[in-house]
């Protein structure tokens, strides 16, 4: 009935606590902490620092929920799409793993795959199914598992940002859902930006590139003659 959503970003670590009753979702609590201190290249040290920061936020915001879903940044994932023949649901995973090897540069033994099967248009008797596939390096998965363990949390799931943004902003939006139009999502992050294309409520493609909000902020500071280095990210907590 309650779950945490945690986003470990390059600028900050953000946590929300959500509760569910019937079909309704409620934001119960939230917290945010600057993550600029996490600069150690040693993954074990970084995992410990992240877990400590998460514990600090949970303690300050008085959050007791332990079940967690982590958001995975798009620059740590790889997306592709392809078509497979019509087949039973039981046969789909094998076909996806077989075909994904042609598009993903890393060996299949080193990545974890997830996917969405696109729905054909009403009346479409096409003999193929379009699938959208995401590949996540196993080491990334292990890092999040370790962070959850160190923070004393129960890891329920990991989800790429593009999937959750599509569901939250497009698929459940009555305006875009009713229009059936193709929608572009632009997410300008602290390290990279991501463009995602959504059609009929399904993610069709997603690309990350090296453009970020810090570049925008620095350009504005130069134009407005404001000292960029004096900006301090505050700690933010909420108790409800």
PyMOL commands that set and color helices and strands:
alter all, ss='L'
color gray80, all
select helices_A, chain A and resi 43-60+74-76+89-100+108-110+138-150+161-171+174-179+213-224+228-230
alter helices_A, ss='H'
color red, helices_A
select strands_A, chain A and resi 2-8+12-21+24-34+67-72+77-85+111-117+128-137+154-160+182-188+193-199+202-209+236-237
alter strands_A, ss='S'
color yellow, strands_A
deselect
rebuild
show_as cartoon
